[in-house]
């Protein structure tokens, strides 16, 4: 997952990346991530 975070960091500098997940903690390594909690 650390490598995936690096990919999102790189791609995110040039565009938007949207990830829907039920395990948001897996993406804690993504720098400057904007997270929106949709559970309700």
C-alpha positions as CSV (number, residue, x, y, z in Angstrom):
1,X,0.0,0.0,0.0
2,X,2.9,2.4,0.5
3,X,3.8,2.1,-3.2
4,X,0.2,2.8,-4.0
5,X,0.3,5.9,-1.9
6,X,3.4,7.1,-3.9
7,X,1.5,6.5,-7.1
8,X,-1.5,8.5,-5.9
9,X,0.8,11.3,-4.7
10,X,2.3,11.5,-8.2
11,X,-0.9,11.2,-10.2
12,X,-2.7,13.6,-7.9
13,X,-0.3,16.4,-8.7
14,X,-1.6,16.4,-12.3
15,X,-5.2,15.4,-11.8
16,X,-7.9,14.1,-9.5
17,X,-7.9,10.7,-7.9
18,X,-11.1,9.4,-6.4
19,X,-10.9,6.2,-4.2
20,X,-14.0,4.7,-2.7
21,X,-13.0,2.3,0.1
22,X,-14.3,0.7,3.3
23,X,-10.8,0.7,4.7
24,X,-9.6,4.4,4.6
25,X,-6.7,3.7,6.9
26,X,-5.0,1.9,4.1
27,X,-4.4,5.2,2.4
28,X,-3.0,7.1,5.4
29,X,0.3,7.3,3.5
30,X,-1.2,9.5,0.8
31,X,0.1,13.1,1.3
32,X,-2.3,16.0,1.2
33,X,-5.3,13.7,0.7
34,X,-8.8,15.3,1.1
35,X,-11.1,12.8,2.7
36,X,-14.8,12.8,2.8
37,X,-16.6,10.4,5.1
38,X,-19.8,9.1,3.4
39,X,-21.1,6.7,6.0
40,X,-24.3,7.5,7.6
